[in-house]
């Protein structure tokens, strides 16, 4: 049964345990591949995690002339393959969320790969396995649908696709009321 990363942004308490766990995932070389942002630091303490949404039709992969960014059969969009990445950084420009980062020393792009070494075997990604506030959860589509009914979310607040991308994402996001009216996060 396919599971997806589910983000319930309103629950984030800013503990950043997801960042610490991310560095411990296999193959991450102790590098964060997700981020926690302060939404409106001068007004309140609301924070939100941001990681790759693993788009069904990812702009980062489409923009790569070397086809270094692969999509796993589970739907996870992987970091650039070392042997293929030419360091052009097109992926970092193409992603509307600013997720891919470029390591100039290694001449290589890196990003959240949904802890593919774990998730391919049905084990939750590190970030979701340590989140104390259930901001990040690893759920089946049925569990996500039940949450949608529980929160009585209409399609205006349930993110299954983004305005700049065609198709849907493999991550589901519950947009909290606290973010209403926020027009720019970065």
GROMACS elastic network, one bead per residue, 0.5 to 0.9 nm:
[ bonds ]
;  ai    aj funct       b0    kb
    1   122     6  0.86921   500
    1   140     6  0.69101   500
    1   141     6  0.86863   500
    2    74     6  0.78818   500
    2   122     6  0.82686   500
    2   139     6  0.83561   500
    2   140     6  0.59771   500
    2   141     6  0.73306   500
    3   119     6  0.85630   500
    3   122     6  0.76918   500
    3   124     6  0.87322   500
    3   138     6  0.62103   500
    3   139     6  0.50593   500
    3   141     6  0.66013   500
    4   137     6  0.81510   500
    4   138     6  0.56361   500
    4   139     6  0.54848   500
    4   140     6  0.62130   500
    4   141     6  0.72253   500
    4   144     6  0.86247   500
    4   170     6  0.63182   500
    4   171     6  0.57912   500
    4   172     6  0.72342   500
    5    53     6  0.86432   500
    5   114     6  0.83342   500
    5   124     6  0.84160   500
    5   125     6  0.82397   500
    5   128     6  0.76651   500
    5   136     6  0.68140   500
    5   137     6  0.57690   500
    5   139     6  0.64901   500
    5   140     6  0.88482   500
    5   170     6  0.74678   500
    5   171     6  0.50558   500
    5   172     6  0.64585   500
    5   173     6  0.85884   500
    6   128     6  0.87549   500
    6   135     6  0.78504   500
    6   136     6  0.58239   500
    6   137     6  0.50602   500
    6   138     6  0.61099   500
    6   139     6  0.66093   500
    6   144     6  0.74095   500
    6   171     6  0.59219   500
    6   173     6  0.59288   500
    6   174     6  0.78393   500
    7    10     6  0.88477   500
    7    11     6  0.88774   500
    7    49     6  0.82544   500
    7   134     6  0.82251   500
    7   135     6  0.54570   500
    7   137     6  0.64888   500
    7   138     6  0.89811   500
    7   171     6  0.76220   500
    7   172     6  0.61822   500
    7   174     6  0.60892   500
    7   175     6  0.85189   500
    8    11     6  0.59610   500
    8    12     6  0.76575   500
    8   134     6  0.72759   500
    8   136     6  0.65554   500
    8   137     6  0.80893   500
    8   172     6  0.86541   500
    8   173     6  0.62064   500
    8   175     6  0.71297   500
    8   176     6  0.75458   500
    9    12     6  0.56804   500
    9    47     6  0.80861   500
    9    48     6  0.57352   500
    9    49     6  0.72677   500
    9   135     6  0.57712   500
    9   136     6  0.81658   500
    9   173     6  0.73261   500
    9   174     6  0.63270   500
    9   175     6  0.62833   500
    9   176     6  0.60689   500
   10    13     6  0.85079   500
   10    46     6  0.80216   500
   10    47     6  0.84007   500
   10    48     6  0.77061   500
   10   135     6  0.73371   500
   10   174     6  0.80016   500
   10   175     6  0.73933   500
   10   176     6  0.50462   500
   10   177     6  0.76694   500
   10   178     6  0.72004   500
   10   179     6  0.85720   500
   11    47     6  0.89802   500
   11    48     6  0.84942   500
   11   133     6  0.58842   500
   11   134     6  0.67395   500
   11   135     6  0.50736   500
   11   136     6  0.88657   500
   11   176     6  0.87401   500
   12    15     6  0.78710   500
   12    46     6  0.73579   500
   12    47     6  0.59651   500
   12    48     6  0.57509   500
   12    49     6  0.73530   500
   12   131     6  0.88500   500
   12   133     6  0.64533   500
   12   134     6  0.79327   500
   12   135     6  0.54498   500
   12   136     6  0.85969   500
   13    16     6  0.82628   500
   13    45     6  0.82824   500
   13    46     6  0.72565   500
   13    47     6  0.65639   500
   13    48     6  0.81273   500
   13   132     6  0.88297   500
   13   133     6  0.70571   500
   13   135     6  0.85468   500
   14    17     6  0.83588   500
   14    36     6  0.71015   500
   14    37     6  0.83578   500
   14    38     6  0.81435   500
   14    45     6  0.80950   500
   14    46     6  0.75080   500
   14    47     6  0.53906   500
   14    48     6  0.71594   500
   14    49     6  0.82661   500
   15    18     6  0.80318   500
   15    36     6  0.90000   500
   15   131     6  0.86805   500
   15   132     6  0.85761   500
   16    19     6  0.52836   500
   16    20     6  0.67648   500
   16    21     6  0.88494   500
   16    35     6  0.83801   500
   16    36     6  0.66907   500
   16    49     6  0.83703   500
   16   131     6  0.85581   500
   17    20     6  0.51129   500
   17    21     6  0.61262   500
   17    22     6  0.85006   500
   17   127     6  0.73778   500
   17   130     6  0.66027   500
   17   131     6  0.64211   500
   17   132     6  0.81068   500
   18    21     6  0.51150   500
   18    22     6  0.60199   500
   18    23     6  0.88511   500
   18    34     6  0.78031   500
   18    35     6  0.84133   500
   18    36     6  0.85454   500
   18    49     6  0.82162   500
   18   126     6  0.71549   500
   18   128     6  0.71552   500
   18   129     6  0.84896   500
   18   130     6  0.65107   500
   18   131     6  0.61761   500
   18   136     6  0.84971   500
   19    22     6  0.51028   500
   19    23     6  0.66505   500
   19    31     6  0.88869   500
   19    32     6  0.58764   500
   19    33     6  0.76904   500
   19    34     6  0.63862   500
   19    35     6  0.67087   500
   19    36     6  0.77245   500
   19   127     6  0.70704   500
   20    23     6  0.55434   500
   20    24     6  0.69856   500
   20    30     6  0.87691   500
   20    32     6  0.75232   500
   20   127     6  0.82650   500
   21    24     6  0.52331   500
   21    25     6  0.67600   500
   21    32     6  0.85922   500
   21   126     6  0.54601   500
   21   127     6  0.57145   500
   21   128     6  0.89828   500
   21   129     6  0.84865   500
   21   130     6  0.70086   500
   22    25     6  0.54345   500
   22    26     6  0.89510   500
   22    28     6  0.74257   500
   22    30     6  0.76865   500
   22    31     6  0.73507   500
   22    32     6  0.56917   500
   22    33     6  0.65462   500
   22    34     6  0.72510   500
   22   112     6  0.86018   500
   22   115     6  0.82295   500
   22   125     6  0.83835   500
   22   126     6  0.58647   500
   22   127     6  0.59514   500
   23    26     6  0.83395   500
   23    27     6  0.89795   500
   23    28     6  0.59504   500
   23    29     6  0.68406   500
   23    32     6  0.52539   500
   23    33     6  0.76278   500
   23   126     6  0.89155   500
   24    27     6  0.85171   500
   24    28     6  0.70014   500
   24    29     6  0.78433   500
   24    30     6  0.59751   500
   24    31     6  0.82799   500
   24    32     6  0.89694   500
   24   126     6  0.78038   500
   25    28     6  0.57625   500
   25    29     6  0.81592   500
   25    30     6  0.78103   500
   25   115     6  0.64485   500
   25   117     6  0.83515   500
   25   118     6  0.85562   500
   25   125     6  0.82072   500
   25   126     6  0.63999   500
   26    29     6  0.75116   500
   26    30     6  0.88202   500
   26   115     6  0.74441   500
   26   116     6  0.89093   500
   26   117     6  0.69148   500
   26   118     6  0.85755   500
   27    30     6  0.82348   500
   27   115     6  0.86720   500
   27   117     6  0.84844   500
   28    31     6  0.55258   500
   28    32     6  0.75273   500
   28    33     6  0.77647   500
   28   110     6  0.86944   500
   28   112     6  0.88894   500
   28   115     6  0.87239   500
   29    32     6  0.88139   500
   32    35     6  0.73228   500
   32   111     6  0.83795   500
   32   112     6  0.83036   500
   33    51     6  0.71141   500
   33    52     6  0.84418   500
   33    99     6  0.81866   500
   33   100     6  0.83633   500
   33   101     6  0.83578   500
   33   110     6  0.72699   500
   33   111     6  0.50429   500
   33   113     6  0.80874   500
   34    49     6  0.72096   500
   34    50     6  0.58542   500
   34    52     6  0.74050   500
   34    99     6  0.78668   500
   34   111     6  0.75059   500
   34   112     6  0.62298   500
   34   127     6  0.86730   500
   35    48     6  0.83105   500
   35    49     6  0.56195   500
   35    50     6  0.50964   500
   35    51     6  0.63153   500
   35    99     6  0.88326   500
   36    47     6  0.65118   500
   36    48     6  0.54563   500
   36    50     6  0.59615   500
   36    51     6  0.86738   500
   37    40     6  0.89278   500
   37    46     6  0.85662   500
   37    47     6  0.54223   500
   37    48     6  0.54018   500
   37    49     6  0.63170   500
   37    50     6  0.72877   500
   37   185     6  0.80069   500
   37   186     6  0.84310   500
   38    41     6  0.55530   500
   38    44     6  0.86959   500
   38    45     6  0.69328   500
   38    46     6  0.61046   500
   38    48     6  0.66888   500
   38   185     6  0.85205   500
   39    43     6  0.89960   500
   39    44     6  0.80659   500
   39    45     6  0.76683   500
   39    46     6  0.56724   500
   39    47     6  0.54147   500
   39    48     6  0.68386   500
   39   179     6  0.78015   500
   39   182     6  0.81809   500
   39   184     6  0.89964   500
   39   185     6  0.63728   500
   39   186     6  0.87991   500
   40    43     6  0.56122   500
   40    44     6  0.60351   500
   40    45     6  0.72212   500
   40    46     6  0.68271   500
   40    47     6  0.81187   500
   40   182     6  0.84215   500
   40   185     6  0.83750   500
   41    44     6  0.57166   500
   41    45     6  0.61290   500
   41    46     6  0.75679   500
   41    47     6  0.85988   500
   42    45     6  0.82586   500
   43    46     6  0.88013   500
   44    47     6  0.89113   500
   46   178     6  0.78931   500
   46   179     6  0.89641   500
   48   135     6  0.86300   500
   49   135     6  0.82466   500
   49   136     6  0.84132   500
   50    53     6  0.85449   500
   50    97     6  0.86760   500
   50    99     6  0.81563   500
   51    54     6  0.88213   500
   51    97     6  0.87245   500
   51    99     6  0.66486   500
   51   111     6  0.81651   500
   51   112     6  0.63469   500
   51   114     6  0.89246   500
   52    55     6  0.80219   500
   52    77     6  0.81754   500
   52    97     6  0.79767   500
   52    98     6  0.89807   500
   52    99     6  0.59836   500
   52   100     6  0.80990   500
   52   111     6  0.71022   500
   52   112     6  0.56218   500
   52   113     6  0.76910   500
   52   114     6  0.80027   500
   52   171     6  0.82517   500
   53    56     6  0.89587   500
   53    76     6  0.88179   500
   53    77     6  0.86285   500
   53    97     6  0.88291   500
   53    99     6  0.89797   500
   53   112     6  0.88568   500
   53   169     6  0.58672   500
   53   170     6  0.62376   500
   53   171     6  0.51291   500
   53   172     6  0.80113   500
   54    57     6  0.85197   500
   54    58     6  0.70459   500
   54    71     6  0.86799   500
   54    75     6  0.68870   500
   54    76     6  0.55244   500
   54    77     6  0.52240   500
   54    78     6  0.85339   500
   54   112     6  0.86186   500
   54   113     6  0.81612   500
   54   114     6  0.81885   500
   54   169     6  0.57950   500
   54   170     6  0.53166   500
   54   171     6  0.65061   500
   55    59     6  0.79982   500
   55    75     6  0.80675   500
   55    76     6  0.82135   500
   55    77     6  0.73596   500
   55   161     6  0.83957   500
   55   165     6  0.81177   500
   55   166     6  0.89094   500
   55   167     6  0.78258   500
   55   168     6  0.62813   500
   55   170     6  0.58795   500
   55   171     6  0.78586   500
   56    71     6  0.87511   500
   56    75     6  0.69586   500
   56    76     6  0.87323   500
   56    77     6  0.84862   500
   56   166     6  0.83372   500
   56   167     6  0.63760   500
   56   168     6  0.57354   500
   56   169     6  0.52972   500
   56   170     6  0.65114   500
   57    60     6  0.89689   500
   57    61     6  0.80475   500
   57    62     6  0.77475   500
   57   165     6  0.75683   500
   57   166     6  0.67402   500
   57   167     6  0.65741   500
   57   168     6  0.77127   500
   57   169     6  0.80371   500
   58    61     6  0.54943   500
   58    62     6  0.63196   500
   58    63     6  0.87256   500
   58    71     6  0.88492   500
   58    77     6  0.76463   500
   58    95     6  0.78397   500
   58   165     6  0.78431   500
   58   166     6  0.87658   500
   58   169     6  0.86560   500
   59    62     6  0.50080   500
   59    63     6  0.60329   500
   59    64     6  0.87131   500
   59    91     6  0.72279   500
   59    94     6  0.56092   500
   59    95     6  0.56772   500
   59    96     6  0.79823   500
   59   165     6  0.76318   500
   60    63     6  0.53446   500
   60    64     6  0.65215   500
   60    69     6  0.74487   500
   60    90     6  0.72334   500
   60    92     6  0.69636   500
   60    93     6  0.79847   500
   60    94     6  0.54748   500
   60    95     6  0.54254   500
   60    96     6  0.89908   500
   60   100     6  0.79461   500
   61    64     6  0.53422   500
   61    65     6  0.86885   500
   61    67     6  0.68393   500
   61    68     6  0.75724   500
   61    69     6  0.51308   500
   61    70     6  0.69603   500
   61    71     6  0.81756   500
   61    77     6  0.80797   500
   61    80     6  0.89405   500
   61    91     6  0.67868   500
   61    94     6  0.88245   500
   62    65     6  0.80062   500
   62    67     6  0.79958   500
   62    69     6  0.85609   500
   62    91     6  0.82070   500
   62    94     6  0.85290   500
   63    67     6  0.84506   500
   63    90     6  0.58693   500
   63    91     6  0.58895   500
   63    93     6  0.88324   500
   63    94     6  0.65100   500
   64    67     6  0.53240   500
   64    68     6  0.65864   500
   64    69     6  0.69982   500
   64    85     6  0.84577   500
   64    88     6  0.81728   500
   64    89     6  0.82951   500
   64    90     6  0.61868   500
   64    91     6  0.61935   500
   65    68     6  0.79056   500
   65    86     6  0.85891   500
   65    88     6  0.85303   500
   65    90     6  0.83007   500
   66    69     6  0.82884   500
   66    84     6  0.61088   500
   66    85     6  0.64414   500
   66    86     6  0.69062   500
   67    70     6  0.71099   500
   67    80     6  0.84794   500
   67    81     6  0.87623   500
   67    84     6  0.71621   500
   67    85     6  0.78979   500
   68    79     6  0.80789   500
   68    81     6  0.51151   500
   68    82     6  0.78055   500
   68    83     6  0.79846   500
   68    85     6  0.52292   500
   68    86     6  0.82745   500
   69    77     6  0.71488   500
   69    78     6  0.60057   500
   69    79     6  0.59725   500
   69    81     6  0.64764   500
   69    84     6  0.85965   500
   69    85     6  0.81277   500
   69    91     6  0.87249   500
   70    76     6  0.85720   500
   70    77     6  0.61512   500
   70    78     6  0.55795   500
   70    79     6  0.75206   500
   70    80     6  0.72699   500
   70    81     6  0.78421   500
   71    74     6  0.79730   500
   71    75     6  0.60271   500
   71    76     6  0.57255   500
   71    78     6  0.59947   500
   72    75     6  0.53602   500
   72    76     6  0.52271   500
   72    77     6  0.63119   500
   72    78     6  0.69478   500
   72   116     6  0.82765   500
   72   120     6  0.89160   500
   73    76     6  0.73734   500
   73   120     6  0.87881   500
   74    77     6  0.89479   500
   74   116     6  0.86803   500
   74   119     6  0.83712   500
   74   120     6  0.67894   500
   75   170     6  0.66392   500
   76   112     6  0.89379   500
   76   113     6  0.61644   500
   76   114     6  0.62075   500
   76   115     6  0.88515   500
   76   116     6  0.71834   500
   76   170     6  0.75738   500
   77   111     6  0.88790   500
   77   112     6  0.80577   500
   77   113     6  0.59826   500
   77   114     6  0.79016   500
   78    81     6  0.82231   500
   78   110     6  0.83913   500
   78   111     6  0.73990   500
   78   112     6  0.72373   500
   78   114     6  0.79340   500
   78   116     6  0.80226   500
   79    82     6  0.88856   500
   79   100     6  0.81115   500
   79   108     6  0.88392   500
   79   109     6  0.64984   500
   79   111     6  0.54339   500
   79   112     6  0.70638   500
   79   113     6  0.61082   500
   80    83     6  0.86475   500
   80    84     6  0.73699   500
   80    85     6  0.59284   500
   80   108     6  0.68512   500
   80   109     6  0.56136   500
   80   110     6  0.63733   500
   80   111     6  0.83578   500
   81    84     6  0.53878   500
   81    85     6  0.59012   500
   81   108     6  0.82093   500
   81   109     6  0.85406   500
   82    85     6  0.56121   500
   82    86     6  0.86691   500
   82   106     6  0.88425   500
   82   107     6  0.87642   500
   82   108     6  0.67177   500
   82   109     6  0.87004   500
   83    86     6  0.85123   500
   85    88     6  0.78843   500
   85   107     6  0.78450   500
   85   108     6  0.62059   500
   85   109     6  0.75390   500
   86    89     6  0.83333   500
   86   107     6  0.74915   500
   86   108     6  0.76030   500
   87    90     6  0.83512   500
   87   102     6  0.80073   500
   87   103     6  0.89720   500
   87   104     6  0.83133   500
   87   107     6  0.52826   500
   87   108     6  0.57313   500
   87   109     6  0.72676   500
   88    91     6  0.80820   500
   88   107     6  0.88463   500
   89    92     6  0.53639   500
   89    93     6  0.68003   500
   89    94     6  0.88446   500
   89   100     6  0.88482   500
   89   101     6  0.85933   500
   89   102     6  0.69368   500
   89   108     6  0.84307   500
   89   109     6  0.72585   500
   90    93     6  0.52739   500
   90    94     6  0.60401   500
   90    95     6  0.87374   500
   91    94     6  0.50179   500
   91    95     6  0.61330   500
   91   100     6  0.66696   500
   91   101     6  0.87615   500
   91   109     6  0.79630   500
   92    95     6  0.58086   500
   92    96     6  0.87391   500
   92    98     6  0.63601   500
   92    99     6  0.70793   500
   92   100     6  0.50742   500
   92   101     6  0.63179   500
   92   102     6  0.73558   500
   92   109     6  0.79144   500
   93    96     6  0.76577   500
   93    98     6  0.73519   500
   93   100     6  0.85576   500
   94    97     6  0.88142   500
   94    98     6  0.81969   500
   95    98     6  0.54932   500
   95    99     6  0.66051   500
   95   100     6  0.72306   500
   96    99     6  0.80392   500
   96   164     6  0.72593   500
   96   165     6  0.85121   500
   97   100     6  0.85852   500
   97   186     6  0.89272   500
   98   101     6  0.78148   500
   98   186     6  0.88857   500
   99   110     6  0.88147   500
   99   111     6  0.63857   500
   99   112     6  0.79655   500
  100   109     6  0.63317   500
  100   110     6  0.57925   500
  100   112     6  0.79821   500
  101   108     6  0.84980   500
  101   109     6  0.55842   500
  101   110     6  0.54895   500
  101   111     6  0.63030   500
  102   105     6  0.89811   500
  102   106     6  0.85262   500
  102   107     6  0.70840   500
  102   108     6  0.57659   500
  102   110     6  0.63018   500
  102   111     6  0.88217   500
  103   106     6  0.55062   500
  103   107     6  0.55853   500
  103   108     6  0.53904   500
  103   109     6  0.61622   500
  103   110     6  0.74340   500
  104   108     6  0.68987   500
  104   109     6  0.87568   500
  105   108     6  0.80114   500
  106   109     6  0.85667   500
  110   113     6  0.85479   500
  112   115     6  0.73138   500
  113   116     6  0.58952   500
  114   117     6  0.84979   500
  114   118     6  0.82780   500
  114   119     6  0.69233   500
  114   124     6  0.87506   500
  114   125     6  0.59199   500
  114   126     6  0.84482   500
  114   127     6  0.89412   500
  115   118     6  0.55023   500
  115   119     6  0.60378   500
  115   120     6  0.83937   500
  115   124     6  0.80607   500
  115   125     6  0.50902   500
  115   126     6  0.68181   500
  115   127     6  0.88410   500
  116   119     6  0.50023   500
  116   120     6  0.55675   500
  116   121     6  0.83819   500
  116   125     6  0.77264   500
  117   120     6  0.61252   500
  117   121     6  0.74186   500
  117   123     6  0.87549   500
  117   125     6  0.88067   500
  118   121     6  0.56253   500
  118   122     6  0.66776   500
  118   124     6  0.65293   500
  118   125     6  0.62602   500
  118   126     6  0.82315   500
  119   124     6  0.56432   500
  119   125     6  0.60337   500
  120   123     6  0.73550   500
  121   124     6  0.88287   500
  123   126     6  0.88100   500
  123   129     6  0.87248   500
  123   138     6  0.86589   500
  124   127     6  0.80951   500
  124   128     6  0.62297   500
  124   129     6  0.58823   500
  124   137     6  0.80885   500
  124   138     6  0.57141   500
  124   139     6  0.88618   500
  125   128     6  0.55638   500
  125   129     6  0.62564   500
  125   137     6  0.89752   500
  125   138     6  0.75749   500
  126   129     6  0.50885   500
  126   130     6  0.64822   500
  126   131     6  0.87527   500
  127   130     6  0.56928   500
  127   131     6  0.62497   500
  127   136     6  0.68755   500
  127   137     6  0.85613   500
  128   131     6  0.54049   500
  128   132     6  0.88912   500
  128   134     6  0.76328   500
  128   135     6  0.79177   500
  128   137     6  0.50665   500
  128   138     6  0.62875   500
  129   132     6  0.86755   500
  129   136     6  0.80953   500
  129   137     6  0.75996   500
  129   138     6  0.80630   500
  130   134     6  0.87969   500
  130   136     6  0.86504   500
  131   134     6  0.56354   500
  131   135     6  0.65647   500
  131   136     6  0.61187   500
  131   137     6  0.79345   500
  132   135     6  0.78449   500
  132   136     6  0.88722   500
  133   136     6  0.79186   500
  134   137     6  0.59334   500
  139   142     6  0.79404   500
  139   143     6  0.58128   500
  139   144     6  0.63393   500
  140   143     6  0.51707   500
  140   144     6  0.62985   500
  140   145     6  0.86181   500
  141   144     6  0.50147   500
  141   145     6  0.60734   500
  141   146     6  0.86211   500
  142   145     6  0.50027   500
  142   146     6  0.62243   500
  142   147     6  0.86777   500
  143   146     6  0.50653   500
  143   147     6  0.63041   500
  143   148     6  0.86455   500
  144   147     6  0.50305   500
  144   148     6  0.61699   500
  144   149     6  0.87219   500
  144   172     6  0.80714   500
  145   149     6  0.63529   500
  145   150     6  0.85824   500
  146   149     6  0.51371   500
  146   150     6  0.60724   500
  146   151     6  0.86642   500
  147   151     6  0.60910   500
  147   152     6  0.81785   500
  147   153     6  0.87077   500
  148   151     6  0.53474   500
  148   152     6  0.58248   500
  148   153     6  0.54934   500
  148   154     6  0.82713   500
  148   158     6  0.80157   500
  148   174     6  0.84283   500
  149   153     6  0.66284   500
  150   153     6  0.79552   500
  153   156     6  0.78472   500
  153   157     6  0.62390   500
  153   158     6  0.63881   500
  153   174     6  0.83006   500
  154   157     6  0.58279   500
  154   158     6  0.64674   500
  155   158     6  0.50593   500
  155   159     6  0.74834   500
  155   160     6  0.86766   500
  156   159     6  0.77100   500
  157   173     6  0.86980   500
  157   174     6  0.67509   500
  157   175     6  0.57063   500
  157   176     6  0.80012   500
  157   177     6  0.89934   500
  158   161     6  0.88360   500
  158   172     6  0.77256   500
  158   173     6  0.65045   500
  158   174     6  0.56437   500
  158   175     6  0.66527   500
  159   162     6  0.69734   500
  159   168     6  0.86328   500
  159   169     6  0.85088   500
  159   171     6  0.87484   500
  159   172     6  0.62198   500
  159   173     6  0.54256   500
  159   174     6  0.67441   500
  159   175     6  0.73901   500
  160   167     6  0.83553   500
  160   168     6  0.52978   500
  160   169     6  0.59502   500
  160   170     6  0.81037   500
  160   171     6  0.77270   500
  160   172     6  0.61358   500
  160   173     6  0.75025   500
  161   164     6  0.85452   500
  161   165     6  0.69128   500
  161   166     6  0.74051   500
  161   167     6  0.61120   500
  161   169     6  0.58066   500
  161   172     6  0.89299   500
  162   165     6  0.54332   500
  162   166     6  0.76304   500
  162   167     6  0.81416   500
  162   168     6  0.72942   500
  162   169     6  0.79862   500
  163   166     6  0.77734   500
  165   168     6  0.76954   500
  165   169     6  0.89545   500
  168   171     6  0.87137   500
  169   172     6  0.72148   500
  175   178     6  0.83819   500
  175   179     6  0.69987   500
  175   180     6  0.82890   500
  176   179     6  0.57042   500
  176   180     6  0.72983   500
  177   180     6  0.53142   500
  177   181     6  0.88813   500
  178   181     6  0.81878   500
  178   182     6  0.83611   500
  179   182     6  0.53749   500
  179   183     6  0.85148   500
  180   183     6  0.81764   500
  182   185     6  0.71484   500
